[in-house]
Amino acid sequence: MLGTLFLALGLVLIVEGLAYVLAPSLVERMLEALRMLPEAARRQIGALAIVSGLILLWIAHALGALG
């Protein structure tokens, strides 16, 4: 279980880091666009990200990736 957690965190860091390495100006524009959104919209985006992550975990579990 702990190994799976480290694997997931490592993959998140790799994907996040790629955005900053490959397109730093795009990251700045995205952050500016997020600043312009109302707080409620940012909360909805965060909730959508959580639900999407849970769905992906459920799919991974169904496929046997999580044991």
Summary of the structure (lengths in Angstrom):
residues: 67
radius of gyration: 15.1
end to end distance: 8.7
largest distance: 42.0
contacts: 126
relative contact order: 0.08
helix: 87%
strand: 0%
